[in-house]
Amino acid sequence: MMATETAPEFVTAMATETERIGNSREVDEEKISRKKNPEEEALEAKCLPGIISAYLNYPKAAEENLKKCERSYQKLSPAHKALVTHFPMKLQRLRRCILMNSHFIYNMLQAFEPPIDLSKHMREPITGALSMEELQREEHHHDHSLKNAEIRLNNKTCEFDGGHLNHDHGSVPFSSHDWLDSSLQAHVPLVDVNKVRWVIRNIVRDWGAEGQRERDECYKPILEELDSLFPDRHKESTRPACLVPGAGLGRLALEISCLGFRSQGNEVSYYMMLCSSFILNYTQLPGEWTIYPWIHTNCNSLSDDDQLRPISIPDIHPASAGVTESFSMCRGDFVEVFNESSQAGMWDAVVTCFFIDTAHNIIEYIETISKILKDGGVLINLGPLLYHFADEQGLENEMSIELSLEDVKRVASHYGFEMEKEKTIETTYSTNPRSMMKNRYYPVFWTMRKKCAITTT
């Protein structure tokens, strides 16, 4: 398969959502329900416009931060300004980086066909937001400085049809996406702006060459374990099924598929799913896009060039990676989507990477995993116990069950799991490798096998 081939249609089941706020490793995420009814459709109509608005508000929010930096610079005395005369030029470089990120975002949104008419729900104007036309004019204005950069609009559309993304790589006029008009966007709180920046950072972890070290630390032990446990997986009749809850931007689920598994990623966040769908379904070749993921962090930079360095994505062409035909991504809350009778005993393996601590009730996660695994199936886990809903300000009524590792293993034993392998590894999570500050995790890596069916009341 040539690198420029049309990408396969990775199944992406988009469910409806209800909003919950939780403590992610950097930002909050959504909680999403699965079945559509009038009430849930109304909730989607309420929440999805805010997510789209957060993405579209990215350049405006970034510009506001730059203006704050400019005001601070202007307060310096002449003598102090003379020591950092390059600072105004740095701000102009930052504006060009923001423009590049914005083009990636708008191409991503143009490839998204909403399940509802967003224009009916996006009526509050954002004063000062940049429209698509204004961004295109900005691109022309800065063209002389960006000749070597990947700035272009690949107008693509996708059709949501029964949970499948059927895409056409032809050109589509911007008018077909009237909901992208910034004059219709809703007010965007800061927490939602931060979610967009967090997605941009996460792209490096899953789809940038610079994220290879983290992928080797976190994904490689999982892939090696799957490879060892399922040697007879390459025949269609014996191809095992592996579920990856909390799949994020989809790289781990894709790598598992490339090993020969029937692999499905499950992700709760619409922010993540919009981006993963775009990369998986619409990428034409490696390095097609250039983003600047570190520009929104002014602290702990060794140099301006480190902060403003470009990252080319994706590092591989997903359509040419060798995925099985049954590779897919499913959007929705893990428990609500998979805690159905139709899912019982359907999976040979469940892989959780930095996921089990995202639960309101980790016991429910383990119980659900036990239900959906076949007898003899395996749970492979890697991650800490950060507990996203612990000690959240303003969320005192949110349920949060925070167990020690010892208790987690005891609960797993109750639901029929037996430990086969356990060790501790050292890793980071979406960390800027050139930053002077890096948070390091020492998560547990384990393989548990479901020995028998468990009936609970």
Solvent accessible surface area in square Angstrom, and as a share of the most:
residue,aa,sasa,rsa
1,M,148,0.66
2,M,143,0.64
3,A,41,0.32
4,T,92,0.54
5,E,66,0.30
6,T,83,0.48
7,A,4,0.03
8,P,47,0.30
9,E,86,0.38
10,F,6,0.02
11,V,48,0.27
12,T,3,0.02
13,A,36,0.28
14,M,15,0.07
15,A,11,0.08
16,T,0,0.00
17,E,0,0.00
18,T,27,0.16
19,E,67,0.30
20,R,110,0.40
21,I,52,0.26
22,G,4,0.04
23,N,48,0.25
24,S,10,0.06
25,R,31,0.11
26,E,94,0.42
27,V,18,0.10
28,D,20,0.10
29,E,37,0.16
30,E,6,0.03
31,K,49,0.21
32,I,0,0.00
33,S,11,0.07
34,R,89,0.33
35,K,132,0.56
36,K,93,0.39
37,N,64,0.33
38,P,115,0.73
39,E,127,0.57
40,E,28,0.13
41,E,80,0.36
42,A,63,0.49
43,L,53,0.26
44,E,1,0.01
45,A,13,0.10
46,K,155,0.66
47,C,17,0.10
48,L,0,0.00
49,P,4,0.02
50,G,24,0.23
51,I,6,0.03
52,I,0,0.00
53,S,0,0.00
54,A,0,0.00
55,Y,3,0.01
56,L,3,0.02
57,N,9,0.05
58,Y,1,0.00
59,P,3,0.02
60,K,40,0.17
61,A,10,0.08
62,A,1,0.01
63,E,44,0.20
64,E,88,0.40
65,N,65,0.33
66,L,9,0.05
67,K,98,0.41
68,K,128,0.54
69,C,30,0.18
70,E,53,0.24
71,R,142,0.52
72,S,65,0.42
73,Y,24,0.09
74,Q,114,0.51
75,K,169,0.71
76,L,63,0.32
77,S,49,0.32
78,P,115,0.72
79,A,70,0.54
80,H,103,0.46
81,K,50,0.21
82,A,67,0.52
83,L,145,0.72
84,V,50,0.29
85,T,100,0.58
86,H,97,0.43
87,F,50,0.21
88,P,57,0.36
89,M,116,0.52
90,K,24,0.10
91,L,5,0.03
92,Q,67,0.30
93,R,80,0.29
94,L,6,0.03
95,R,48,0.17
96,R,47,0.17
97,C,8,0.05
98,I,14,0.07
99,L,9,0.04
100,M,5,0.02
101,N,1,0.01
102,S,1,0.00
103,H,3,0.01
104,F,4,0.02
105,I,3,0.02
106,Y,4,0.02
107,N,0,0.00
108,M,3,0.02
109,L,0,0.00
110,Q,7,0.03
111,A,4,0.03
112,F,12,0.05
113,E,74,0.33
114,P,17,0.11
115,P,40,0.25
116,I,35,0.18
117,D,68,0.35
118,L,1,0.00
119,S,25,0.16
120,K,138,0.59
121,H,82,0.37
122,M,0,0.00
123,R,145,0.53
124,E,106,0.47
125,P,98,0.62
126,I,21,0.11
127,T,122,0.71
128,G,60,0.58
129,A,15,0.12
130,L,55,0.27
131,S,23,0.15
132,M,6,0.03
133,E,80,0.36
134,E,57,0.26
135,L,3,0.02
136,Q,69,0.31
137,R,148,0.54
138,E,68,0.30
139,E,40,0.18
140,H,151,0.67
141,H,120,0.53
142,H,21,0.09
143,D,75,0.39
144,H,130,0.58
145,S,50,0.32
146,L,22,0.11
147,K,158,0.67
148,N,162,0.83
149,A,31,0.24
150,E,56,0.25
151,I,27,0.14
152,R,91,0.33
153,L,45,0.22
154,N,22,0.11
155,N,43,0.22
156,K,8,0.03
157,T,26,0.15
158,C,7,0.04
159,E,102,0.46
160,F,63,0.26
161,D,75,0.39
162,G,71,0.69
163,G,11,0.11
164,H,83,0.37
165,L,5,0.03
166,N,47,0.24
167,H,24,0.11
168,D,86,0.45
169,H,55,0.25
170,G,31,0.30
171,S,100,0.64
172,V,28,0.16
173,P,94,0.59
174,F,57,0.24
175,S,75,0.48
176,S,63,0.41
177,H,5,0.02
178,D,84,0.44
179,W,18,0.06
180,L,3,0.02
181,D,58,0.30
182,S,12,0.08
183,S,63,0.41
184,L,31,0.15
185,Q,1,0.00
186,A,22,0.17
187,H,138,0.62
188,V,16,0.09
189,P,57,0.36
190,L,121,0.60
191,V,56,0.32
192,D,22,0.11
193,V,4,0.02
194,N,49,0.25
195,K,3,0.01
196,V,0,0.00
197,R,32,0.12
198,W,9,0.03
199,V,4,0.02
200,I,4,0.02
201,R,46,0.17
202,N,8,0.04
203,I,0,0.00
204,V,6,0.04
205,R,11,0.04
206,D,7,0.04
207,W,0,0.00
208,G,0,0.00
209,A,72,0.56
210,E,50,0.23
211,G,4,0.04
212,Q,80,0.35
213,R,173,0.63
214,E,15,0.07
215,R,8,0.03
216,D,60,0.31
217,E,39,0.18
218,C,0,0.00
219,Y,16,0.06
220,K,103,0.44
221,P,23,0.14
222,I,0,0.00
223,L,32,0.16
224,E,97,0.44
225,E,12,0.05
226,L,0,0.00
227,D,66,0.34
228,S,81,0.52
229,L,49,0.24
230,F,36,0.15
231,P,91,0.57
232,D,114,0.59
233,R,12,0.04
234,H,116,0.52
235,K,148,0.63
236,E,123,0.55
237,S,105,0.68
238,T,71,0.41
239,R,39,0.14
240,P,10,0.06
241,A,3,0.02
242,C,0,0.00
243,L,0,0.00
244,V,2,0.01
245,P,0,0.00
246,G,30,0.29
247,A,9,0.07
248,G,16,0.16
249,L,3,0.02
250,G,0,0.00
251,R,9,0.03
252,L,7,0.03
253,A,0,0.00
254,L,0,0.00
255,E,42,0.19
256,I,0,0.00
257,S,0,0.00
258,C,42,0.25
259,L,42,0.21
260,G,5,0.05
261,F,0,0.00
262,R,91,0.33
263,S,1,0.01
264,Q,41,0.18
265,G,0,0.00
266,N,2,0.01
267,E,13,0.06
268,V,37,0.21
269,S,0,0.00
270,Y,0,0.00
271,Y,3,0.01
272,M,13,0.06
273,M,0,0.00
274,L,5,0.02
275,C,0,0.00
276,S,0,0.00
277,S,10,0.07
278,F,5,0.02
279,I,2,0.01
280,L,2,0.01
281,N,0,0.00
282,Y,2,0.01
283,T,2,0.01
284,Q,38,0.17
285,L,66,0.33
286,P,61,0.38
287,G,32,0.30
288,E,3,0.01
289,W,8,0.03
290,T,19,0.11
291,I,1,0.00
292,Y,27,0.10
293,P,4,0.02
294,W,3,0.01
295,I,8,0.04
296,H,48,0.22
297,T,58,0.34
298,N,87,0.45
299,C,92,0.55
300,N,53,0.27
301,S,39,0.25
302,L,116,0.58
303,S,50,0.32
304,D,39,0.20
305,D,90,0.46
306,D,21,0.11
307,Q,3,0.01
308,L,8,0.04
309,R,17,0.06
310,P,77,0.48
311,I,11,0.06
312,S,64,0.41
313,I,0,0.00
314,P,1,0.00
315,D,43,0.22
316,I,50,0.25
317,H,7,0.03
318,P,1,0.00
319,A,5,0.04
320,S,46,0.29
321,A,34,0.26
322,G,53,0.51
323,V,31,0.18
324,T,18,0.11
325,E,184,0.82
326,S,48,0.31
327,F,4,0.02
328,S,9,0.06
329,M,2,0.01
330,C,14,0.08
331,R,1,0.00
332,G,0,0.00
333,D,7,0.03
334,F,6,0.02
335,V,16,0.09
336,E,76,0.34
337,V,5,0.03
338,F,3,0.01
339,N,64,0.33
340,E,48,0.21
341,S,106,0.69
342,S,76,0.49
343,Q,38,0.17
344,A,59,0.46
345,G,31,0.30
346,M,104,0.47
347,W,27,0.10
348,D,24,0.12
349,A,0,0.00
350,V,0,0.00
351,V,0,0.00
352,T,0,0.00
353,C,14,0.08
354,F,12,0.05
355,F,15,0.06
356,I,4,0.02
357,D,1,0.00
358,T,33,0.19
359,A,4,0.03
360,H,26,0.11
361,N,34,0.17
362,I,0,0.00
363,I,59,0.30
364,E,67,0.30
365,Y,18,0.07
366,I,4,0.02
367,E,40,0.18
368,T,1,0.01
369,I,0,0.00
370,S,5,0.03
371,K,89,0.38
372,I,1,0.01
373,L,1,0.00
374,K,76,0.32
375,D,91,0.47
376,G,31,0.30
377,G,4,0.04
378,V,0,0.00
379,L,3,0.01
380,I,0,0.00
381,N,0,0.00
382,L,0,0.00
383,G,2,0.02
384,P,23,0.14
385,L,50,0.25
386,L,72,0.36
387,Y,14,0.05
388,H,15,0.07
389,F,21,0.09
390,A,18,0.14
391,D,140,0.73
392,E,43,0.19
393,Q,163,0.72
394,G,62,0.59
395,L,37,0.18
396,E,136,0.61
397,N,158,0.81
398,E,45,0.20
399,M,101,0.45
400,S,30,0.19
401,I,53,0.27
402,E,87,0.39
403,L,35,0.17
404,S,62,0.40
405,L,55,0.27
406,E,114,0.51
407,D,46,0.24
408,V,0,0.00
409,K,64,0.27
410,R,137,0.50
411,V,24,0.14
412,A,1,0.01
413,S,71,0.46
414,H,114,0.51
415,Y,22,0.08
416,G,8,0.08
417,F,10,0.04
418,E,91,0.41
419,M,60,0.27
420,E,80,0.36
421,K,89,0.38
422,E,75,0.34
423,K,101,0.43
424,T,91,0.53
425,I,27,0.14
426,E,77,0.34
427,T,0,0.00
428,T,11,0.06
429,Y,44,0.17
430,S,4,0.02
431,T,22,0.13
432,N,22,0.11
433,P,60,0.38
434,R,109,0.40
435,S,18,0.12
436,M,121,0.54
437,M,119,0.53
438,K,86,0.37
439,N,91,0.47
440,R,90,0.33
441,Y,42,0.16
442,Y,138,0.53
443,P,2,0.01
444,V,14,0.08
445,F,4,0.02
446,W,3,0.01
447,T,0,0.00
448,M,4,0.02
449,R,56,0.20
450,K,12,0.05
451,K,104,0.44
452,C,65,0.39
453,A,73,0.56
454,I,63,0.32
455,T,134,0.78
456,T,50,0.29
457,T,185,1.08
